Amino acid sequence: MKAFIAAAALALGAPAFAQQHEAKPLSPGREALALPFEKYTLPNGLEVLLARDAKLPVVAVNIWYHVGSYEEQPGRTGFAHLFEHMMFQGSKHVPDDVHIGLLEQLGATDLNGTTSFDRTNYFETVPSNQLATALWLESDRMGFLLDALDEKKLRTQQEVVKNERRQTLETRPYGLAQEKLWQTLFPAPHPYFGKIIGSMADLDAATVDDVKAFFRTWYTPANATLAIVGDFDPAQARALVEKYFATLQGSARPARPQVAPLTRAREQVIRHDEKVGTLPLVSMAWLSPPYLTEGDAIADVLANVLGTGKSSRLYKHLVVDKGLAQSVSANQQSLGAQSVFTVEAVARPGVSSDALAKELDVVLDTLRREGPTPAELDQARTRFETQMLAGLQSVGSFGGKADVLQTYNHHKGDPGFLMGDLERYDAVTPESVRAFMRESLQPQQRVVLHAVPSAPAAGSPPAPQKEKP
């Protein structure tokens, strides 16, 4: 992918350390994935990514703070996500609770903020002539949030996040069971232990002083990357970034916690009394390689072969052939420090979780021995590339151009890693999948969750059982 620096921007006094990058050329047939960009750094440490796309008169502003729940302190789980909420509550020059309304009045779309284990981001897509306002709003909360922070705002958002936890986890089928599985994979004090939403006790314990300390540590220009993608004039964009962000106080980028990878040497089985879901669920989870490292793409392809679509191995065996499951899935949840590979199935009425687990192992054992077919790998690669291409049709929102540049910049330090990413999938072979499963997905390396309702669903007749061949 080719990066560029506009001559007009250099005339505005671009920093001397702004560099032009020469990325590897696109392979034939992938020209539509080209994503030219420019990257430079302000003296206060703020990284800036610029990528011009003039197809539509809109521009995406997307800012990543390199902090997520991984950076939380023990006893403060959920704090990164809570802080995401606080960033919409007003700052020194922006009245309370009007940030979103101001942008919507300007015609903004794709307006949101999200928190993951590894980062927090804020983004909006605005008409091209409103770029200055979007940048001003982002700079004001980066530089002046604490001037408007008070106890009332914190308490309000604590209740909002606690209600979000109730809706997305505590009253959601299998939510508490899956939290228990996650915390078994990442026991305290591992930084991933707390899940992103956090615990009720930790959310209640947060204080205004905690919020201020978190902001001063992590929400600094040196710990952020600003991406501007869409229909804009590069010289004008540079001038606006200089105007609104260069005057913010700089500081050293904080160091991330260093945690050794976890390993498992024995299988651990959890049996959870499910209070919300009405049918048994079985989930098998393994620790897997971090995002964009060796093995991560293999796990991604394997999950696709196992659980994506009605032609997948799990669907054909458990839903069609055996009639034991009503839904199946497989997923490589790629994370910065260590990922999680999961296969999961929800039983049909009358089917036990033990029967479901047994047949899940039949599918996994077959793949360990035989590996996927070349056709299955081709299908998985086509899906990934199609999804990538679909996302790149948008300058903003989830999976859009700004998000792609930010993702690679955050995890690789190279916004132009797209072709390297696709090449990871090109390199996956049936033998590499078999080797990965033999090395990393053995039964003794996993945690198995049986989430079983204490009583069968009312009015649910036993499912007809097919004869085994």
C-alpha positions as CSV (number, residue, x, y, z in Angstrom):
1,M,0.0,0.0,0.0
2,K,1.3,3.4,-0.9
3,A,1.6,6.2,1.5
4,F,2.0,9.8,0.4
5,I,2.8,13.3,1.6
6,A,1.3,16.2,-0.2
7,A,3.6,18.9,-1.3
8,A,1.1,21.5,-0.3
9,A,1.1,20.1,3.3
10,L,4.9,20.3,3.4
11,A,4.6,24.0,2.6
12,L,2.7,24.5,5.8
13,G,5.6,23.4,7.9
14,A,5.0,19.7,8.3
15,P,7.2,18.1,11.0
16,A,10.6,17.0,9.8
17,F,9.8,13.4,11.0
18,A,6.8,13.0,8.7
19,Q,7.9,10.3,6.3
20,Q,6.8,8.8,3.0
21,H,6.3,5.0,3.2
22,E,6.6,2.7,0.3
23,A,4.3,-0.3,0.8
24,K,4.5,-3.6,-1.1
25,P,2.5,-3.5,-4.4
26,L,-1.0,-5.0,-4.5
27,S,-1.2,-8.4,-6.0
28,P,-3.3,-8.8,-9.2
29,G,-7.1,-8.6,-8.5
30,R,-6.7,-6.7,-5.3
31,E,-6.3,-3.2,-6.7
32,A,-9.7,-2.2,-5.2
33,L,-8.1,-2.6,-1.7
34,A,-5.6,0.1,-2.3
35,L,-5.5,2.5,0.7
36,P,-3.0,5.4,0.3
37,F,-2.2,7.2,3.5
38,E,0.1,9.7,5.2
39,K,1.4,9.4,8.7
40,Y,3.2,12.1,10.8
41,T,3.6,13.0,14.5
42,L,3.1,16.3,16.2
43,P,5.7,17.5,18.7
44,N,3.4,16.7,21.6
45,G,3.3,13.0,20.5
46,L,-0.1,12.9,18.7
47,E,0.1,10.6,15.7
48,V,-1.9,11.7,12.6
49,L,-3.1,9.6,9.7
50,L,-4.5,11.2,6.6
51,A,-6.1,9.3,3.8
52,R,-7.9,11.1,0.9
53,D,-11.0,9.6,-0.7
54,A,-13.0,12.1,-2.7
55,K,-15.8,9.8,-3.9
56,L,-18.4,11.4,-1.6
57,P,-18.4,14.8,0.1
58,V,-17.9,13.4,3.6
59,V,-14.9,13.0,5.9
60,A,-14.4,10.6,8.8
61,V,-12.7,11.7,12.0
62,N,-11.5,8.7,14.0
63,I,-9.4,8.9,17.1
64,W,-7.9,6.0,19.0
65,Y,-6.6,6.2,22.5
66,H,-4.2,3.3,23.1
67,V,-5.9,2.2,26.3
68,G,-8.5,-0.5,27.0
69,S,-9.5,-2.8,29.8
70,Y,-6.0,-4.4,29.6
71,E,-4.6,-1.3,31.3
72,E,-7.1,-1.3,34.2
73,Q,-5.9,-1.6,37.8
74,P,-7.2,-4.5,40.0
75,G,-10.4,-3.4,41.7
76,R,-11.3,-1.1,38.8
77,T,-12.5,-3.4,36.1
78,G,-14.8,-1.8,33.6
79,F,-13.1,1.6,34.1
80,A,-11.9,2.0,30.5
81,H,-15.5,1.6,29.3
82,L,-16.9,3.8,32.0
83,F,-14.5,6.5,30.9
84,E,-15.7,6.2,27.3
85,H,-19.1,7.3,28.6
86,M,-17.6,10.2,30.5
87,M,-16.0,11.5,27.2
88,F,-19.5,12.4,25.9
89,Q,-20.5,14.4,29.0
90,G,-19.1,17.8,28.1
91,S,-15.7,19.6,28.4
92,K,-14.5,23.1,29.1
93,H,-15.9,24.7,26.0
94,V,-18.7,22.2,25.2
95,P,-21.8,22.2,27.3
96,D,-23.0,19.1,29.1
97,D,-24.5,16.4,27.0
98,V,-24.5,18.3,23.7
99,H,-21.5,16.7,21.9
100,I,-23.6,14.2,20.1
101,G,-26.4,16.7,19.4
102,L,-24.0,19.2,17.9
103,L,-22.6,16.7,15.5
104,E,-26.0,15.4,14.5
105,Q,-27.2,18.9,13.7
106,L,-24.2,19.2,11.3
107,G,-25.4,16.0,9.5
108,A,-22.9,13.6,11.2
109,T,-23.4,9.8,10.7
110,D,-21.6,6.8,12.1
111,L,-21.2,8.6,15.4
112,N,-20.1,6.4,18.3
113,G,-17.4,5.4,20.8
114,T,-16.3,1.9,21.6
115,T,-14.0,0.2,24.1
116,S,-12.1,-3.1,23.6
117,F,-9.6,-4.9,25.7
118,D,-6.8,-3.1,23.8
119,R,-8.0,0.4,22.9
120,T,-10.8,3.0,23.1
121,N,-12.0,4.9,20.0
122,Y,-14.3,7.7,19.1
123,F,-15.5,8.4,15.6
124,E,-17.9,10.3,13.4
125,T,-18.4,11.0,9.7
126,V,-19.4,14.6,8.8
127,P,-20.0,16.6,5.7
128,S,-16.6,17.7,4.3
129,N,-17.3,21.4,5.2
130,Q,-17.7,20.4,8.8
131,L,-14.3,18.9,9.4
132,A,-13.2,21.8,11.5
133,T,-16.1,21.4,14.0
134,A,-15.5,17.7,14.4
135,L,-11.8,18.3,15.1
136,W,-12.5,21.1,17.5
137,L,-14.9,18.8,19.5
138,E,-12.4,16.0,19.7
139,S,-9.6,18.4,20.7
140,D,-11.6,20.0,23.4
141,R,-12.4,16.8,25.2
142,M,-8.8,15.6,24.8
143,G,-7.4,18.8,26.3
144,F,-10.1,20.1,28.6
145,L,-12.4,17.2,29.8
146,L,-11.3,17.6,33.5
147,D,-12.4,21.2,33.6
148,A,-16.0,20.1,33.3
149,L,-15.9,16.8,35.3
150,D,-17.9,16.5,38.5
151,E,-19.4,13.9,40.9
152,K,-22.9,14.1,39.4
153,K,-21.7,13.2,35.9
154,L,-19.7,10.3,37.2
155,R,-22.6,8.9,39.2
156,T,-25.0,9.3,36.3
157,Q,-22.7,7.3,34.0
158,Q,-22.0,4.7,36.6
159,E,-25.7,3.9,36.6
160,V,-25.9,3.9,32.8
161,V,-23.0,1.4,32.6
162,K,-24.4,-0.8,35.4
163,N,-27.7,-0.9,33.5
164,E,-25.8,-1.8,30.3
165,R,-24.1,-4.7,32.2
166,R,-27.6,-5.9,33.3
167,Q,-28.9,-5.8,29.8
168,T,-25.9,-7.2,27.9
169,L,-24.6,-9.8,30.4
170,E,-26.7,-10.5,33.5
171,T,-30.1,-10.8,31.9
172,R,-28.8,-12.1,28.6
173,P,-29.0,-15.9,28.0
174,Y,-25.7,-17.5,29.0
175,G,-24.2,-14.1,29.8
176,L,-23.0,-14.9,33.3
177,A,-21.9,-18.4,32.3
178,Q,-19.7,-17.0,29.5
179,E,-18.2,-14.5,31.9
180,K,-17.3,-17.4,34.2
181,L,-15.7,-19.1,31.3
182,W,-13.7,-16.0,30.4
183,Q,-12.5,-15.5,33.9
184,T,-11.4,-19.1,34.1
185,L,-9.3,-18.6,30.9
186,F,-7.8,-15.4,32.3
187,P,-7.8,-15.7,36.1
188,A,-7.0,-12.6,38.2
189,P,-4.8,-10.6,38.2
190,H,-4.5,-11.0,34.5
191,P,-5.5,-7.7,32.8
192,Y,-8.2,-9.5,30.7
193,F,-9.9,-11.0,33.7
194,G,-12.6,-8.4,34.2
195,K,-14.3,-8.4,30.8
196,I,-14.8,-5.0,29.2
197,I,-18.0,-4.1,31.1
198,G,-16.5,-4.7,34.5
199,S,-18.2,-5.8,37.7
200,M,-20.9,-4.0,39.7
201,A,-18.7,-3.7,42.7
202,D,-15.8,-2.1,40.7
203,L,-18.1,0.2,38.9
204,D,-19.6,1.4,42.2
205,A,-16.1,1.9,43.6
206,A,-14.9,4.4,40.9
207,T,-14.3,7.9,42.2
208,V,-13.8,11.3,40.6
209,D,-10.1,11.1,41.6
210,D,-9.9,7.8,39.7
211,V,-11.4,9.3,36.6
212,K,-9.0,12.3,36.7
213,A,-5.9,10.0,37.2
214,F,-7.0,7.7,34.4
215,F,-7.4,10.7,32.1
216,R,-4.1,12.2,32.9
217,T,-2.3,8.9,32.4
218,W,-3.9,7.6,29.2
219,Y,-5.8,10.4,27.4
220,T,-2.7,12.3,26.4
221,P,-1.8,13.3,22.8
222,A,1.2,10.9,22.9
223,N,-1.1,8.0,23.6
224,A,-3.6,8.8,20.8
225,T,-3.8,8.5,17.0
226,L,-6.0,10.8,15.0
227,A,-7.2,9.5,11.5
228,I,-8.9,11.8,9.0
229,V,-10.2,9.9,6.0
230,G,-12.4,11.2,3.1
231,D,-13.0,14.2,1.0
232,F,-10.7,16.9,2.4
233,D,-7.8,19.2,1.3
234,P,-4.6,17.8,2.9
235,A,-3.1,21.3,3.4
236,Q,-6.3,22.5,5.2
237,A,-6.5,19.3,7.3
238,R,-2.9,19.7,8.5
239,A,-3.6,23.4,9.4
240,L,-6.7,22.3,11.4
241,V,-4.8,19.6,13.2
242,E,-2.1,22.1,14.0
243,K,-4.6,24.6,15.3
244,Y,-6.7,22.4,17.5
245,F,-4.2,19.7,18.7
246,A,-0.6,21.0,18.5
247,T,-1.2,23.3,21.5
248,L,-2.3,20.5,23.8
249,Q,0.2,19.7,26.5
250,G,2.5,16.7,25.6
251,S,3.9,14.0,27.9
252,A,5.6,10.7,27.5
253,R,3.5,7.8,26.2
254,P,2.6,5.5,29.1
255,A,3.9,2.0,29.1
256,R,1.5,-0.9,28.8
257,P,1.5,-3.7,31.4
258,Q,3.8,-6.6,30.4
259,V,2.2,-10.0,31.1
260,A,3.6,-13.3,30.1
261,P,1.3,-15.5,27.9
262,L,-0.8,-18.0,29.9
263,T,-0.7,-21.7,29.2
264,R,-3.0,-24.6,30.2
265,A,-1.9,-28.1,30.8
266,R,-5.2,-29.7,31.9
267,E,-8.8,-29.5,30.8
268,Q,-11.1,-27.6,33.1
269,V,-14.9,-28.2,33.0
270,I,-17.4,-25.7,34.3
271,R,-21.0,-26.6,35.0
272,H,-23.2,-23.6,35.3
273,D,-26.8,-23.5,36.5
274,E,-28.3,-21.3,33.7
275,K,-31.0,-19.0,34.9
276,V,-31.8,-17.1,31.7
277,G,-31.2,-19.4,28.7
278,T,-33.7,-22.2,28.3
279,L,-31.6,-24.8,26.5
280,P,-28.2,-26.3,27.3
281,L,-25.2,-24.6,25.8
282,V,-21.7,-26.0,25.4
283,S,-18.7,-23.8,24.9
284,M,-15.1,-25.0,24.4
285,A,-12.4,-22.3,24.6
286,W,-8.6,-22.3,24.2
287,L,-6.0,-19.6,24.6
288,S,-4.6,-18.8,21.1
289,P,-2.0,-16.5,19.5
290,P,-2.3,-12.7,19.7
291,Y,-3.7,-10.7,16.9
292,L,-1.6,-10.6,13.7
293,T,1.0,-13.0,15.1
294,E,1.9,-16.5,13.9
295,G,-1.1,-18.8,14.1
296,D,-3.8,-16.1,14.4
297,A,-4.8,-16.2,10.8
298,I,-4.8,-20.0,10.9
299,A,-7.2,-19.9,13.8
300,D,-9.4,-17.4,12.0
301,V,-9.6,-19.7,8.9
302,L,-10.3,-22.7,11.1
303,A,-13.1,-20.9,12.9
304,N,-14.6,-20.1,9.5
305,V,-14.4,-23.7,8.3
306,L,-16.0,-24.9,11.5
307,G,-18.8,-22.5,12.1
308,T,-19.6,-20.1,9.3
309,G,-22.7,-20.8,7.2
310,K,-24.7,-23.9,6.5
311,S,-21.8,-25.6,4.8
312,S,-19.6,-25.4,7.9
313,R,-18.4,-28.6,9.6
314,L,-20.3,-27.9,12.9
315,Y,-23.6,-27.0,11.2
316,K,-23.6,-30.1,8.9
317,H,-22.7,-32.5,11.7
318,L,-24.6,-31.2,14.7
319,V,-27.6,-29.5,13.1
320,V,-28.2,-31.4,9.9
321,D,-26.8,-34.9,10.3
322,K,-27.3,-35.5,14.1
323,G,-30.1,-33.1,14.8
324,L,-28.6,-32.3,18.2
325,A,-28.0,-28.5,18.0
326,Q,-30.2,-25.6,17.0
327,S,-27.3,-23.2,16.6
328,V,-23.5,-23.5,16.3
329,S,-20.6,-21.1,16.1
330,A,-16.8,-20.9,16.1
331,N,-14.7,-17.8,16.6
332,Q,-11.1,-16.6,16.9
333,Q,-11.4,-13.5,19.2
334,S,-8.2,-11.9,18.2
335,L,-6.7,-9.7,21.0
336,G,-3.4,-7.8,21.5
337,A,-1.9,-9.9,24.3
338,Q,-3.5,-13.3,23.8
339,S,-6.5,-14.4,21.9
340,V,-9.3,-16.9,22.5
341,F,-10.5,-19.6,20.1
342,T,-14.1,-20.9,20.8
343,V,-16.5,-23.4,19.5
344,E,-20.0,-23.3,20.8
345,A,-23.4,-25.0,20.3
346,V,-26.9,-24.6,21.8
347,A,-28.8,-27.9,22.1
348,R,-32.2,-28.7,20.8
349,P,-34.9,-29.5,23.4
350,G,-34.3,-32.8,25.0
351,V,-30.6,-33.0,24.1
352,S,-28.0,-33.1,27.0
353,S,-24.9,-30.9,27.0
354,D,-22.8,-34.0,27.4
355,A,-24.2,-35.4,24.1
356,L,-23.5,-32.1,22.5
357,A,-19.9,-32.0,23.8
358,K,-19.2,-35.5,22.5
359,E,-20.3,-34.6,19.0
360,L,-18.3,-31.3,19.0
361,D,-15.3,-33.4,19.7
362,V,-16.1,-35.7,16.8
363,V,-15.9,-32.7,14.4
364,L,-12.7,-31.4,16.0
365,D,-11.0,-34.8,16.0
366,T,-11.8,-35.3,12.3
367,L,-10.2,-31.9,11.5
368,R,-7.1,-32.7,13.6
369,R,-6.6,-35.9,11.6
370,E,-7.6,-34.8,8.1
371,G,-7.4,-31.0,8.1
372,P,-9.8,-28.8,6.0
373,T,-10.1,-29.3,2.2
374,P,-8.5,-26.8,-0.2
375,A,-12.0,-25.8,-1.2
376,E,-12.9,-24.9,2.4
377,L,-9.8,-22.8,2.7
378,D,-10.5,-21.0,-0.5
379,Q,-14.0,-20.3,0.6
380,A,-12.8,-18.9,3.9
381,R,-10.2,-16.6,2.2
382,T,-12.8,-15.3,-0.2
383,R,-15.1,-14.5,2.7
384,F,-12.4,-12.5,4.6
385,E,-11.4,-10.6,1.5
386,T,-15.0,-9.8,0.6
387,Q,-15.7,-8.5,4.1
388,M,-12.6,-6.4,3.9
389,L,-13.6,-4.9,0.6
390,A,-17.1,-4.2,1.8
391,G,-15.7,-2.4,4.8
392,L,-13.4,-0.3,2.7
393,Q,-16.3,1.1,0.7
394,S,-16.9,3.4,3.7
395,V,-14.5,6.0,5.0
396,G,-15.8,5.7,8.6
397,S,-17.8,3.5,10.9
398,F,-16.9,0.0,11.9
399,G,-14.5,-1.6,9.5
400,G,-14.2,1.5,7.3
401,K,-11.0,2.9,5.9
402,A,-10.2,5.0,9.0
403,D,-10.8,1.9,11.3
404,V,-8.5,-0.3,9.1
405,L,-5.7,2.2,9.2
406,Q,-6.1,2.6,13.0
407,T,-6.2,-1.1,13.6
408,Y,-2.9,-1.8,11.8
409,N,-1.2,1.2,13.3
410,H,-2.2,0.2,16.8
411,H,-1.2,-3.4,16.5
412,K,1.7,-3.3,14.0
413,G,2.8,0.3,14.0
414,D,2.2,0.2,10.3
415,P,-1.2,1.6,9.0
416,G,-0.3,0.1,5.6
417,F,-0.3,-3.6,6.7
418,L,-3.3,-4.5,4.7
419,M,-1.5,-6.6,2.1
420,G,0.6,-8.3,4.9
421,D,-2.7,-9.2,6.6
422,L,-4.2,-10.7,3.5
423,E,-1.0,-12.7,2.9
424,R,-1.3,-14.3,6.3
425,Y,-4.5,-15.9,5.0
426,D,-3.0,-16.8,1.7
427,A,-0.3,-18.8,3.5
428,V,-2.8,-21.1,5.4
429,T,-2.7,-24.7,4.2
430,P,-4.5,-27.9,5.3
431,E,-1.3,-29.0,7.0
432,S,-0.8,-25.8,8.8
433,V,-4.3,-26.1,10.2
434,R,-3.7,-29.7,11.3
435,A,-0.4,-28.6,13.0
436,F,-2.1,-25.7,14.7
437,M,-4.8,-27.9,16.1
438,R,-2.3,-30.6,17.3
439,E,-0.2,-27.9,19.0
440,S,-2.7,-25.5,20.4
441,L,-6.2,-27.0,20.4
442,Q,-5.9,-30.3,22.3
443,P,-8.5,-31.2,24.9
444,Q,-6.1,-30.8,27.8
445,Q,-5.5,-27.2,26.8
446,R,-9.1,-26.0,27.0
447,V,-11.9,-24.8,29.3
448,V,-15.3,-26.4,28.7
449,L,-18.5,-24.7,29.8
450,H,-21.8,-26.6,30.3
451,A,-24.5,-24.0,30.9
452,V,-27.5,-26.1,31.7
453,P,-30.9,-24.8,32.9
454,S,-31.9,-26.4,36.2
455,A,-35.3,-27.3,34.6
456,P,-36.2,-28.0,31.0
457,A,-38.0,-25.3,29.1
458,A,-41.8,-25.6,29.7
459,G,-43.6,-27.2,26.8
460,S,-40.4,-28.3,25.0
461,P,-40.8,-31.9,23.7
462,P,-37.8,-34.1,23.4
463,A,-36.1,-33.8,20.0
464,P,-36.2,-36.9,17.8
465,Q,-32.9,-38.7,17.9
466,K,-31.4,-39.9,14.7
467,E,-30.0,-43.4,14.5
468,K,-26.2,-43.5,14.5
469,P,-24.7,-45.1,11.5
